[in-house]
Amino acid sequence: MILPCEAPVQKQTTMKSAQQFVVAIVAIVAIGEIARPRCAQRERRSQTFTLAGALVVVPVILAYTALGYRVFRGKTDHAELPFEQRPS
């Protein structure tokens, strides 16, 4: 029995799913034709800005990670770890 507030659930047929899949693939190909990689190469100033940012940020991240490893080196005794976590 269907209550008045509930709409019947319709199952998608395999044909409709296949049509949606084809439409999605066509849309992806069409977007790929519009936004070619050469479009991203046009603005040299934005690439220079990104490179400069990466040259500053990446070494900072690596230095921070190395500092963290150095600070916590030797702080854990393997005898304190549960048996399952001990290195072999």
N, C-alpha and C positions, 0 to 999 in steps of 0.2 A: 504494500500500500504506500503510495506517495503522498506525503503531506503537502498541503497547498504552498507552504513556504519553500519547499525544496524543488529544484528543477531536476529533471532526469539527467543523469550523466551519460553523455554520448561518447562512445569509444571512437578513436580515430582509426580509420581504415588504413591498411598498408599503403594503398594508393595515395591517400592524402599525405601520409608521412613521406613517401617517396617524392611527391611533388614539392613539399616544403624543403626537402633536402636539395633538390635540384635548384630551387629558387635561391637557397642560401649559397650554393656553390657559384651560381651565376653572379650574385651580388658581390661575393668576395673577389671574383675575377674582374668585375667591372670596377670595383674600388681600386684594385691593383693597377688597372690601366690608367686610372685618373692620377693616383699618387705614386708616381714612379720614384725610384731612389734619387734620380738626378734633381728632383725638386728640393731635396734636402741639402744639396750641395750649393745651392744658389747664394745663400747668405753666409759669406765667409766670416763676417764679424761675429755671428752667433757661434760658429764653430771655434773661433779663437777664444771667445769668452768661456766656452765649455772646456776647452783644453786647459786654459789658465786655471779654472776652478779645479779641474781634476789634478793638475800638477801640485796644487796646494793641499787639497783635501785628502788624497790618497796617502801621501807620506804621514800626515797627521794621524790618520786611522791606523796605519801600520805601527807608528811610534807608540800610540796609546795601547795597542794590543801587546806590543813587546814589553812595555812598562808593566802592564797587568801580569804577564807571565813572569816577569822578573820579581815583582813584589811578592807574588804568591808561591814562588818556587821554594820547594822544601818545607812548606807549611803543613803538608799532609803526610802522616806516617802510614805506610801501607798496613801496618799491624792494626790500626784503628778502623780500617775499612771492613765492612762485612765480607765474609768469605767469597760471596758471589762476585764482588766488585774488585777483588784483588788481582793485580796483574800476574800473569803466569810466568 
